[in-house]
Amino acid sequence: MPTFDDPHADAREAAEAVRGLAHATQRVEDPDVLYPVIGELMAAMRSLGQVLDQLGRAH
């Protein structure tokens, strides 16, 4: 569960979630789940772009 105030813990959790997704998508038995998965990944990439911009400004 995201903390919203501990970037290290949230980054660690995000890394684990992506690792789990990599494992879960090795075999997709129901192709109907692909569209929502792609949609969620697109949203995640938009947020990741924001995070990278913020980290770049902070660094």
PyMOL Python script that loads the backbone (N, CA, C, O; Angstrom):
from pymol import cmd

cmd.read_pdbstr("""\
ATOM      1  N   MET A   1       0.848  -1.174   0.000  1.00  0.00           N
ATOM      2  CA  MET A   1       0.000   0.000   0.000  1.00  0.00           C
ATOM      3  C   MET A   1       0.896   1.240   0.000  1.00  0.00           C
ATOM      4  O   MET A   1       1.828   1.326   0.799  1.00  0.00           O
ATOM      5  N   PRO A   2       0.625   2.193  -0.881  1.00  0.00           N
ATOM      6  CA  PRO A   2       1.469   3.383  -0.941  1.00  0.00           C
ATOM      7  C   PRO A   2       1.400   4.199   0.346  1.00  0.00           C
ATOM      8  O   PRO A   2       0.361   4.274   1.003  1.00  0.00           O
ATOM      9  N   THR A   3       2.526   4.803   0.684  1.00  0.00           N
ATOM     10  CA  THR A   3       2.569   5.630   1.893  1.00  0.00           C
ATOM     11  C   THR A   3       2.237   7.081   1.588  1.00  0.00           C
ATOM     12  O   THR A   3       1.725   7.793   2.453  1.00  0.00           O
ATOM     13  N   PHE A   4       2.517   7.525   0.385  1.00  0.00           N
ATOM     14  CA  PHE A   4       2.330   8.903  -0.069  1.00  0.00           C
ATOM     15  C   PHE A   4       3.265   9.889   0.619  1.00  0.00           C
ATOM     16  O   PHE A   4       3.184  11.090   0.360  1.00  0.00           O
ATOM     17  N   ASP A   5       4.155   9.407   1.494  1.00  0.00           N
ATOM     18  CA  ASP A   5       5.109  10.327   2.128  1.00  0.00           C
ATOM     19  C   ASP A   5       6.476   9.699   2.364  1.00  0.00           C
ATOM     20  O   ASP A   5       7.344  10.334   2.964  1.00  0.00           O
ATOM     21  N   ASP A   6       6.686   8.482   1.911  1.00  0.00           N
ATOM     22  CA  ASP A   6       7.983   7.813   2.040  1.00  0.00           C
ATOM     23  C   ASP A   6       8.413   7.338   0.652  1.00  0.00           C
ATOM     24  O   ASP A   6       8.082   6.223   0.250  1.00  0.00           O
ATOM     25  N   PRO A   7       9.157   8.187  -0.091  1.00  0.00           N
ATOM     26  CA  PRO A   7       9.493   7.828  -1.466  1.00  0.00           C
ATOM     27  C   PRO A   7      10.271   6.525  -1.589  1.00  0.00           C
ATOM     28  O   PRO A   7      10.077   5.778  -2.548  1.00  0.00           O
ATOM     29  N   HIS A   8      11.146   6.244  -0.633  1.00  0.00           N
ATOM     30  CA  HIS A   8      11.930   5.015  -0.723  1.00  0.00           C
ATOM     31  C   HIS A   8      11.028   3.784  -0.598  1.00  0.00           C
ATOM     32  O   HIS A   8      11.151   2.844  -1.382  1.00  0.00           O
ATOM     33  N   ALA A   9      10.138   3.788   0.371  1.00  0.00           N
ATOM     34  CA  ALA A   9       9.220   2.654   0.553  1.00  0.00           C
ATOM     35  C   ALA A   9       8.300   2.504  -0.658  1.00  0.00           C
ATOM     36  O   ALA A   9       8.039   1.390  -1.111  1.00  0.00           O
ATOM     37  N   ASP A  10       7.808   3.634  -1.180  1.00  0.00           N
ATOM     38  CA  ASP A  10       6.910   3.563  -2.336  1.00  0.00           C
ATOM     39  C   ASP A  10       7.644   3.081  -3.583  1.00  0.00           C
ATOM     40  O   ASP A  10       7.079   2.329  -4.377  1.00  0.00           O
ATOM     41  N   ALA A  11       8.897   3.503  -3.766  1.00  0.00           N
ATOM     42  CA  ALA A  11       9.684   3.027  -4.908  1.00  0.00           C
ATOM     43  C   ALA A  11       9.943   1.530  -4.800  1.00  0.00           C
ATOM     44  O   ALA A  11       9.882   0.807  -5.794  1.00  0.00           O
ATOM     45  N   ARG A  12      10.231   1.072  -3.588  1.00  0.00           N
ATOM     46  CA  ARG A  12      10.467  -0.363  -3.369  1.00  0.00           C
ATOM     47  C   ARG A  12       9.195  -1.151  -3.696  1.00  0.00           C
ATOM     48  O   ARG A  12       9.258  -2.204  -4.329  1.00  0.00           O
ATOM     49  N   GLU A  13       8.052  -0.639  -3.264  1.00  0.00           N
ATOM     50  CA  GLU A  13       6.789  -1.321  -3.533  1.00  0.00           C
ATOM     51  C   GLU A  13       6.477  -1.320  -5.034  1.00  0.00           C
ATOM     52  O   GLU A  13       5.977  -2.311  -5.567  1.00  0.00           O
ATOM     53  N   ALA A  14       6.772  -0.210  -5.710  1.00  0.00           N
ATOM     54  CA  ALA A  14       6.546  -0.145  -7.158  1.00  0.00           C
ATOM     55  C   ALA A  14       7.418  -1.164  -7.883  1.00  0.00           C
ATOM     56  O   ALA A  14       6.963  -1.828  -8.814  1.00  0.00           O
ATOM     57  N   ALA A  15       8.660  -1.285  -7.459  1.00  0.00           N
ATOM     58  CA  ALA A  15       9.561  -2.258  -8.074  1.00  0.00           C
ATOM     59  C   ALA A  15       9.029  -3.680  -7.896  1.00  0.00           C
ATOM     60  O   ALA A  15       9.082  -4.487  -8.824  1.00  0.00           O
ATOM     61  N   GLU A  16       8.526  -3.980  -6.721  1.00  0.00           N
ATOM     62  CA  GLU A  16       7.958  -5.312  -6.475  1.00  0.00           C
ATOM     63  C   GLU A  16       6.709  -5.539  -7.319  1.00  0.00           C
ATOM     64  O   GLU A  16       6.490  -6.639  -7.826  1.00  0.00           O
ATOM     65  N   ALA A  17       5.890  -4.499  -7.469  1.00  0.00           N
ATOM     66  CA  ALA A  17       4.676  -4.627  -8.278  1.00  0.00           C
ATOM     67  C   ALA A  17       5.027  -4.904  -9.735  1.00  0.00           C
ATOM     68  O   ALA A  17       4.394  -5.744 -10.374  1.00  0.00           O
ATOM     69  N   VAL A  18       6.027  -4.208 -10.266  1.00  0.00           N
ATOM     70  CA  VAL A  18       6.431  -4.432 -11.652  1.00  0.00           C
ATOM     71  C   VAL A  18       7.022  -5.827 -11.805  1.00  0.00           C
ATOM     72  O   VAL A  18       6.790  -6.498 -12.810  1.00  0.00           O
ATOM     73  N   ARG A  19       7.775  -6.255 -10.819  1.00  0.00           N
ATOM     74  CA  ARG A  19       8.317  -7.616 -10.850  1.00  0.00           C
ATOM     75  C   ARG A  19       7.180  -8.642 -10.866  1.00  0.00           C
ATOM     76  O   ARG A  19       7.234  -9.622 -11.608  1.00  0.00           O
ATOM     77  N   GLY A  20       6.154  -8.412 -10.046  1.00  0.00           N
ATOM     78  CA  GLY A  20       4.994  -9.303 -10.031  1.00  0.00           C
ATOM     79  C   GLY A  20       4.259  -9.301 -11.356  1.00  0.00           C
ATOM     80  O   GLY A  20       3.808 -10.346 -11.824  1.00  0.00           O
ATOM     81  N   LEU A  21       4.136  -8.116 -11.968  1.00  0.00           N
ATOM     82  CA  LEU A  21       3.471  -8.019 -13.264  1.00  0.00           C
ATOM     83  C   LEU A  21       4.260  -8.765 -14.334  1.00  0.00           C
ATOM     84  O   LEU A  21       3.677  -9.431 -15.190  1.00  0.00           O
ATOM     85  N   ALA A  22       5.581  -8.655 -14.286  1.00  0.00           N
ATOM     86  CA  ALA A  22       6.408  -9.391 -15.241  1.00  0.00           C
ATOM     87  C   ALA A  22       6.160 -10.892 -15.116  1.00  0.00           C
ATOM     88  O   ALA A  22       6.085 -11.604 -16.117  1.00  0.00           O
ATOM     89  N   HIS A  23       6.037 -11.352 -13.904  1.00  0.00           N
ATOM     90  CA  HIS A  23       5.769 -12.773 -13.679  1.00  0.00           C
ATOM     91  C   HIS A  23       4.356 -13.135 -14.144  1.00  0.00           C
ATOM     92  O   HIS A  23       4.153 -14.163 -14.790  1.00  0.00           O
ATOM     93  N   ALA A  24       3.387 -12.286 -13.811  1.00  0.00           N
ATOM     94  CA  ALA A  24       1.987 -12.581 -14.129  1.00  0.00           C
ATOM     95  C   ALA A  24       1.705 -12.565 -15.622  1.00  0.00           C
ATOM     96  O   ALA A  24       0.768 -13.220 -16.079  1.00  0.00           O
ATOM     97  N   THR A  25       2.499 -11.831 -16.387  1.00  0.00           N
ATOM     98  CA  THR A  25       2.233 -11.735 -17.821  1.00  0.00           C
ATOM     99  C   THR A  25       3.068 -12.701 -18.657  1.00  0.00           C
ATOM    100  O   THR A  25       3.070 -12.614 -19.885  1.00  0.00           O
ATOM    101  N   GLN A  26       3.770 -13.609 -18.008  1.00  0.00           N
ATOM    102  CA  GLN A  26       4.500 -14.625 -18.778  1.00  0.00           C
ATOM    103  C   GLN A  26       3.542 -15.452 -19.617  1.00  0.00           C
ATOM    104  O   GLN A  26       3.841 -15.818 -20.753  1.00  0.00           O
ATOM    105  N   ARG A  27       2.400 -15.735 -19.044  1.00  0.00           N
ATOM    106  CA  ARG A  27       1.349 -16.466 -19.756  1.00  0.00           C
ATOM    107  C   ARG A  27       0.027 -15.771 -19.484  1.00  0.00           C
ATOM    108  O   ARG A  27      -0.428 -15.700 -18.343  1.00  0.00           O
ATOM    109  N   VAL A  28      -0.578 -15.264 -20.532  1.00  0.00           N
ATOM    110  CA  VAL A  28      -1.881 -14.613 -20.409  1.00  0.00           C
ATOM    111  C   VAL A  28      -2.906 -15.534 -21.044  1.00  0.00           C
ATOM    112  O   VAL A  28      -2.927 -15.708 -22.262  1.00  0.00           O
ATOM    113  N   GLU A  29      -3.752 -16.120 -20.215  1.00  0.00           N
ATOM    114  CA  GLU A  29      -4.737 -17.079 -20.722  1.00  0.00           C
ATOM    115  C   GLU A  29      -5.972 -16.390 -21.280  1.00  0.00           C
ATOM    116  O   GLU A  29      -6.628 -16.929 -22.171  1.00  0.00           O
ATOM    117  N   ASP A  30      -6.303 -15.195 -20.766  1.00  0.00           N
ATOM    118  CA  ASP A  30      -7.486 -14.474 -21.230  1.00  0.00           C
ATOM    119  C   ASP A  30      -7.035 -13.155 -21.858  1.00  0.00           C
ATOM    120  O   ASP A  30      -6.717 -12.213 -21.131  1.00  0.00           O
ATOM    121  N   PRO A  31      -6.999 -13.065 -23.182  1.00  0.00           N
ATOM    122  CA  PRO A  31      -6.522 -11.849 -23.834  1.00  0.00           C
ATOM    123  C   PRO A  31      -7.366 -10.615 -23.518  1.00  0.00           C
ATOM    124  O   PRO A  31      -6.909  -9.490 -23.719  1.00  0.00           O
ATOM    125  N   ASP A  32      -8.592 -10.812 -23.027  1.00  0.00           N
ATOM    126  CA  ASP A  32      -9.440  -9.664 -22.678  1.00  0.00           C
ATOM    127  C   ASP A  32      -8.855  -8.829 -21.547  1.00  0.00           C
ATOM    128  O   ASP A  32      -9.213  -7.661 -21.398  1.00  0.00           O
ATOM    129  N   VAL A  33      -7.964  -9.405 -20.747  1.00  0.00           N
ATOM    130  CA  VAL A  33      -7.371  -8.637 -19.648  1.00  0.00           C
ATOM    131  C   VAL A  33      -6.262  -7.707 -20.139  1.00  0.00           C
ATOM    132  O   VAL A  33      -5.818  -6.831 -19.396  1.00  0.00           O
ATOM    133  N   LEU A  34      -5.812  -7.887 -21.375  1.00  0.00           N
ATOM    134  CA  LEU A  34      -4.686  -7.096 -21.864  1.00  0.00           C
ATOM    135  C   LEU A  34      -5.008  -5.618 -21.988  1.00  0.00           C
ATOM    136  O   LEU A  34      -4.163  -4.788 -21.653  1.00  0.00           O
ATOM    137  N   TYR A  35      -6.196  -5.255 -22.458  1.00  0.00           N
ATOM    138  CA  TYR A  35      -6.522  -3.842 -22.617  1.00  0.00           C
ATOM    139  C   TYR A  35      -6.515  -3.096 -21.287  1.00  0.00           C
ATOM    140  O   TYR A  35      -5.915  -2.024 -21.209  1.00  0.00           O
ATOM    141  N   PRO A  36      -7.153  -3.611 -20.239  1.00  0.00           N
ATOM    142  CA  PRO A  36      -7.073  -2.891 -18.965  1.00  0.00           C
ATOM    143  C   PRO A  36      -5.650  -2.858 -18.397  1.00  0.00           C
ATOM    144  O   PRO A  36      -5.261  -1.874 -17.767  1.00  0.00           O
ATOM    145  N   VAL A  37      -4.878  -3.917 -18.613  1.00  0.00           N
ATOM    146  CA  VAL A  37      -3.487  -3.925 -18.139  1.00  0.00           C
ATOM    147  C   VAL A  37      -2.697  -2.842 -18.855  1.00  0.00           C
ATOM    148  O   VAL A  37      -1.937  -2.108 -18.223  1.00  0.00           O
ATOM    149  N   ILE A  38      -2.868  -2.737 -20.161  1.00  0.00           N
ATOM    150  CA  ILE A  38      -2.170  -1.704 -20.923  1.00  0.00           C
ATOM    151  C   ILE A  38      -2.603  -0.317 -20.458  1.00  0.00           C
ATOM    152  O   ILE A  38      -1.769   0.580 -20.338  1.00  0.00           O
ATOM    153  N   GLY A  39      -3.884  -0.132 -20.198  1.00  0.00           N
ATOM    154  CA  GLY A  39      -4.374   1.155 -19.702  1.00  0.00           C
ATOM    155  C   GLY A  39      -3.755   1.531 -18.364  1.00  0.00           C
ATOM    156  O   GLY A  39      -3.369   2.681 -18.153  1.00  0.00           O
ATOM    157  N   GLU A  40      -3.662   0.568 -17.469  1.00  0.00           N
ATOM    158  CA  GLU A  40      -3.044   0.830 -16.168  1.00  0.00           C
ATOM    159  C   GLU A  40      -1.568   1.154 -16.311  1.00  0.00           C
ATOM    160  O   GLU A  40      -1.048   2.019 -15.605  1.00  0.00           O
ATOM    161  N   LEU A  41      -0.887   0.462 -17.225  1.00  0.00           N
ATOM    162  CA  LEU A  41       0.529   0.740 -17.459  1.00  0.00           C
ATOM    163  C   LEU A  41       0.741   2.121 -18.064  1.00  0.00           C
ATOM    164  O   LEU A  41       1.721   2.795 -17.750  1.00  0.00           O
ATOM    165  N   MET A  42      -0.167   2.539 -18.925  1.00  0.00           N
ATOM    166  CA  MET A  42      -0.068   3.891 -19.483  1.00  0.00           C
ATOM    167  C   MET A  42      -0.197   4.934 -18.376  1.00  0.00           C
ATOM    168  O   MET A  42       0.548   5.915 -18.352  1.00  0.00           O
ATOM    169  N   ALA A  43      -1.135   4.724 -17.468  1.00  0.00           N
ATOM    170  CA  ALA A  43      -1.298   5.647 -16.337  1.00  0.00           C
ATOM    171  C   ALA A  43      -0.055   5.647 -15.461  1.00  0.00           C
ATOM    172  O   ALA A  43       0.378   6.698 -14.989  1.00  0.00           O
ATOM    173  N   ALA A  44       0.513   4.478 -15.247  1.00  0.00           N
ATOM    174  CA  ALA A  44       1.728   4.372 -14.431  1.00  0.00           C
ATOM    175  C   ALA A  44       2.886   5.111 -15.094  1.00  0.00           C
ATOM    176  O   ALA A  44       3.679   5.757 -14.409  1.00  0.00           O
ATOM    177  N   MET A  45       2.992   5.023 -16.415  1.00  0.00           N
ATOM    178  CA  MET A  45       4.083   5.695 -17.119  1.00  0.00           C
ATOM    179  C   MET A  45       3.935   7.213 -17.043  1.00  0.00           C
ATOM    180  O   MET A  45       4.935   7.926 -16.957  1.00  0.00           O
ATOM    181  N   ARG A  46       2.704   7.713 -17.075  1.00  0.00           N
ATOM    182  CA  ARG A  46       2.502   9.156 -16.906  1.00  0.00           C
ATOM    183  C   ARG A  46       2.965   9.588 -15.522  1.00  0.00           C
ATOM    184  O   ARG A  46       3.629  10.616 -15.382  1.00  0.00           O
ATOM    185  N   SER A  47       2.623   8.818 -14.507  1.00  0.00           N
ATOM    186  CA  SER A  47       3.066   9.142 -13.147  1.00  0.00           C
ATOM    187  C   SER A  47       4.573   9.016 -13.016  1.00  0.00           C
ATOM    188  O   SER A  47       5.206   9.829 -12.341  1.00  0.00           O
ATOM    189  N   LEU A  48       5.154   8.012 -13.649  1.00  0.00           N
ATOM    190  CA  LEU A  48       6.601   7.838 -13.595  1.00  0.00           C
ATOM    191  C   LEU A  48       7.312   9.021 -14.244  1.00  0.00           C
ATOM    192  O   LEU A  48       8.352   9.463 -13.754  1.00  0.00           O
ATOM    193  N   GLY A  49       6.763   9.534 -15.337  1.00  0.00           N
ATOM    194  CA  GLY A  49       7.322  10.722 -15.958  1.00  0.00           C
ATOM    195  C   GLY A  49       7.334  11.900 -14.999  1.00  0.00           C
ATOM    196  O   GLY A  49       8.314  12.641 -14.925  1.00  0.00           O
ATOM    197  N   GLN A  50       6.237  12.071 -14.264  1.00  0.00           N
ATOM    198  CA  GLN A  50       6.164  13.143 -13.271  1.00  0.00           C
ATOM    199  C   GLN A  50       7.203  12.938 -12.174  1.00  0.00           C
ATOM    200  O   GLN A  50       7.879  13.884 -11.768  1.00  0.00           O
ATOM    201  N   VAL A  51       7.330  11.708 -11.698  1.00  0.00           N
ATOM    202  CA  VAL A  51       8.309  11.402 -10.651  1.00  0.00           C
ATOM    203  C   VAL A  51       9.725  11.730 -11.133  1.00  0.00           C
ATOM    204  O   VAL A  51      10.502  12.348 -10.405  1.00  0.00           O
ATOM    205  N   LEU A  52      10.053  11.321 -12.346  1.00  0.00           N
ATOM    206  CA  LEU A  52      11.394  11.585 -12.863  1.00  0.00           C
ATOM    207  C   LEU A  52      11.664  13.084 -12.999  1.00  0.00           C
ATOM    208  O   LEU A  52      12.768  13.543 -12.707  1.00  0.00           O
ATOM    209  N   ASP A  53      10.666  13.844 -13.439  1.00  0.00           N
ATOM    210  CA  ASP A  53      10.822  15.296 -13.508  1.00  0.00           C
ATOM    211  C   ASP A  53      11.071  15.885 -12.125  1.00  0.00           C
ATOM    212  O   ASP A  53      11.952  16.727 -11.954  1.00  0.00           O
ATOM    213  N   GLN A  54      10.300  15.445 -11.148  1.00  0.00           N
ATOM    214  CA  GLN A  54      10.455  15.962  -9.784  1.00  0.00           C
ATOM    215  C   GLN A  54      11.795  15.589  -9.187  1.00  0.00           C
ATOM    216  O   GLN A  54      12.425  16.409  -8.518  1.00  0.00           O
ATOM    217  N   LEU A  55      12.244  14.362  -9.419  1.00  0.00           N
ATOM    218  CA  LEU A  55      13.550  13.942  -8.930  1.00  0.00           C
ATOM    219  C   LEU A  55      14.662  14.733  -9.602  1.00  0.00           C
ATOM    220  O   LEU A  55      15.644  15.103  -8.959  1.00  0.00           O
ATOM    221  N   GLY A  56      14.508  14.990 -10.887  1.00  0.00           N
ATOM    222  CA  GLY A  56      15.492  15.775 -11.608  1.00  0.00           C
ATOM    223  C   GLY A  56      15.592  17.191 -11.059  1.00  0.00           C
ATOM    224  O   GLY A  56      16.688  17.732 -10.914  1.00  0.00           O
ATOM    225  N   ARG A  57      14.440  17.791 -10.755  1.00  0.00           N
ATOM    226  CA  ARG A  57      14.458  19.143 -10.170  1.00  0.00           C
ATOM    227  C   ARG A  57      15.071  19.137  -8.777  1.00  0.00           C
ATOM    228  O   ARG A  57      15.800  20.059  -8.412  1.00  0.00           O
ATOM    229  N   ALA A  58      14.779  18.100  -8.001  1.00  0.00           N
ATOM    230  CA  ALA A  58      15.281  18.030  -6.630  1.00  0.00           C
ATOM    231  C   ALA A  58      16.780  17.741  -6.592  1.00  0.00           C
ATOM    232  O   ALA A  58      17.483  18.159  -5.672  1.00  0.00           O
ATOM    233  N   HIS A  59      17.246  17.038  -7.583  1.00  0.00           N
ATOM    234  CA  HIS A  59      18.658  16.645  -7.599  1.00  0.00           C
ATOM    235  C   HIS A  59      19.475  17.798  -8.117  1.00  0.00           C
ATOM    236  O   HIS A  59      20.698  17.692  -8.217  1.00  0.00           O
TER     237      HIS A  59
END
""", "prot")
cmd.dss("prot")
cmd.show_as("cartoon", "prot")
cmd.util.cbc("prot")
cmd.orient("prot")
